[in-house]
């Protein structure tokens, strides 16, 4: 079981280039797909304290359970063969899919920080900074932000950003719900 401590920021092209110049690569950009399941849709995290998802990434497909604690996120994962296996697993537990994220993710390093550059479909470009391996995390995160020109406020979890957009933007909601249905139907049919 891993613990993650992270912050994320919306970034522009200049900040993206600064990140590339001031970090070292760990993993090249690759496609990632997350499908999140719960018993109560977007209220699942708040109500139950955890989220379940199927994640398809370059290294394979995993089931992930993330539990929010006062120290960060505890995360546990298990490999599965196919995306359909993951969807069926959570569906068997009577969980329903309520969110998906399609993104291109690049992983880099700055000192003791792990830097994730996410180009998230429908939302934009973000940098997620994981600091659980740093003994002086506040200083390293602040130094990194200054070095790459991030002076904006911390962004919420991707799920909360999507939930807010679903509540205020009917066109976004229509496109998002249609995209989720197409994705689930395609996987159930094994296409």
C-alpha distance (Angstrom), angle and dihedral (degrees) to the residues before:
residue distance angle dihedral
X1 . . .
X2 3.80 . .
X3 3.78 130.2 .
X4 3.79 118.4 -143.6
X5 3.79 127.3 -162.7
X6 3.77 112.9 -172.1
X7 3.78 148.1 159.5
X8 3.80 127.5 -167.5
X9 3.78 135.7 -156.0
X10 3.79 134.9 -170.3
X11 3.81 108.0 -117.3
X12 3.78 137.4 -162.1
X13 3.81 128.7 -145.2
X14 3.81 94.6 -90.4
X15 3.80 91.9 52.0
X16 3.81 89.8 46.8
X17 3.83 90.7 54.3
X18 3.82 90.4 47.0
X19 3.80 89.8 52.3
X20 3.81 90.8 52.1
X21 3.82 91.1 49.8
X22 3.81 94.9 48.6
X23 3.80 102.3 41.9
X24 3.78 137.8 60.2
X25 3.81 121.6 -125.1
X26 3.80 120.9 -108.9
X27 3.82 100.2 168.1
X28 3.81 128.7 7.4
X29 3.78 121.4 -120.0
X30 3.79 113.5 -71.8
X31 3.78 137.8 166.9
X32 3.80 118.8 -94.9
X33 3.78 127.9 -173.0
X34 3.81 122.8 -168.5
X35 3.80 123.9 -172.3
X36 3.80 112.0 -171.6
X37 3.81 122.8 -154.1
X38 3.79 133.3 -167.4
X39 3.77 147.2 152.4
X40 3.79 94.4 -113.7
X41 3.81 107.8 27.9
X42 3.78 115.3 -124.8
X43 3.83 89.4 -6.0
X44 3.83 90.9 63.8
X45 3.81 96.5 92.9
X46 3.79 93.8 47.2
X47 3.80 93.6 43.1
X48 3.83 100.8 40.7
X49 3.82 103.6 20.5
X50 3.80 96.3 -125.5
X51 3.78 143.0 71.4
X52 3.80 128.7 -146.1
X53 3.76 123.4 -154.2
X54 3.74 145.3 165.3
X55 3.79 110.8 -131.3
X56 3.79 124.1 -163.9
X57 3.78 112.6 -165.0
X58 3.77 139.2 152.0
X59 3.82 92.7 -83.2
X60 3.82 93.8 51.8
X61 3.77 141.9 -86.6
X62 3.79 123.3 -48.4
X63 3.77 140.1 178.0
X64 3.80 109.3 -130.9
X65 3.75 131.8 -166.4
X66 3.79 115.8 -169.1
X67 3.80 120.1 -170.0
X68 3.80 121.5 -166.6
X69 3.80 115.7 -133.4
X70 3.78 134.0 167.7
X71 3.83 88.1 -99.3
X72 3.81 96.6 52.0
X73 3.79 132.3 -87.8
X74 3.78 124.5 -25.3
X75 3.78 108.6 -152.2
X76 3.79 131.7 -167.0
X77 3.78 125.3 178.6
X78 3.80 140.1 -177.1
X79 3.79 128.3 -168.0
X80 3.79 122.3 -116.8
X81 3.79 130.0 -174.3
X82 3.81 100.7 -124.9
X83 3.78 140.9 13.7
X84 3.82 87.3 -116.6
X85 3.82 89.7 58.1
X86 3.81 89.6 55.8
X87 3.79 93.8 45.7
X88 3.80 90.9 48.7
X89 3.82 92.0 47.0
X90 3.80 94.3 57.1
X91 3.82 92.5 37.8
X92 3.83 88.5 55.0
X93 3.83 86.8 58.3
X94 3.84 87.9 54.8
X95 3.80 91.8 -108.9
X96 3.79 118.2 143.1
X97 3.79 127.6 -146.8
X98 3.79 110.9 -113.0
X99 3.79 105.9 160.6
X100 3.75 141.3 31.3
X101 3.79 133.7 -174.8
X102 3.77 124.3 -161.7
X103 3.77 110.8 -169.3
X104 3.73 145.6 153.1
X105 3.80 108.8 -127.4
X106 3.78 129.2 -164.7
X107 3.81 120.2 -175.2
X108 3.79 121.1 -148.8
X109 3.80 138.3 162.4
X110 3.79 135.0 -126.2
X111 3.81 113.7 -178.0
X112 3.84 103.8 -57.5
X113 3.80 94.1 -17.7
X114 3.79 126.4 101.0
X115 3.79 110.1 -140.6
X116 3.81 119.4 -156.1
X117 3.79 116.7 -169.1
X118 3.81 107.9 -160.1
X119 3.79 124.0 -169.4
X120 3.80 97.4 -166.4
X121 3.79 119.7 -162.3
X122 3.82 110.7 -122.3
X123 3.85 93.7 8.2
X124 3.82 111.2 56.1
X125 3.80 136.3 -124.9
X126 3.80 123.6 -30.3
X127 3.76 139.9 173.5
X128 3.78 116.9 -142.6
X129 3.79 115.2 -162.1
X130 3.81 118.0 -157.4
X131 3.79 112.1 -162.2
X132 3.82 106.6 170.7
X133 3.83 91.7 110.6
X134 3.80 94.3 54.1
X135 3.80 122.1 96.7
X136 3.82 90.2 -161.8
X137 3.79 98.3 35.0
X138 3.82 99.4 156.7
X139 3.80 91.7 52.3
X140 3.82 94.2 44.8
X141 3.81 93.9 46.7
X142 3.82 91.8 47.4
X143 3.82 91.5 46.5
X144 3.81 90.9 49.5
X145 3.80 92.6 49.2
X146 3.82 91.7 51.4
X147 3.81 92.6 45.3
X148 3.81 93.7 53.9
X149 3.82 97.3 35.4
X150 3.80 102.1 -109.2
X151 3.78 109.1 155.0
X152 3.79 99.6 148.4
X153 3.79 128.0 105.5
X154 3.77 121.9 -86.5
X155 3.81 113.5 -90.3
X156 3.78 124.3 -128.1
X157 3.82 124.9 -114.4
X158 3.81 113.2 -65.1
X159 3.81 89.7 -113.9
X160 3.80 91.8 55.9
X161 3.81 91.4 47.5
X162 3.80 90.0 51.9
X163 3.82 92.4 44.8
X164 3.81 90.5 53.5
X165 3.81 92.4 48.3
X166 3.81 90.2 49.1
X167 3.81 89.5 55.2
X168 3.81 96.8 49.5
X169 3.83 106.6 28.6
X170 3.81 116.7 59.0
X171 3.82 93.6 -173.7
X172 3.81 91.3 51.8
X173 3.82 89.2 47.9
X174 3.80 92.7 51.2
X175 3.83 92.8 48.3
X176 3.81 93.1 44.1
X177 3.80 95.5 49.1
X178 3.81 91.4 45.3
X179 3.83 90.7 49.7
X180 3.82 92.4 50.2
X181 3.82 92.5 48.8
X182 3.80 92.9 48.8
X183 3.79 91.1 48.1
X184 3.82 94.9 49.6
X185 3.82 94.0 42.8
X186 3.81 91.0 49.7
X187 3.81 92.3 51.6
X188 3.81 94.1 44.7
X189 3.80 89.0 54.0
X190 3.80 90.1 47.5
X191 3.79 94.3 -122.9
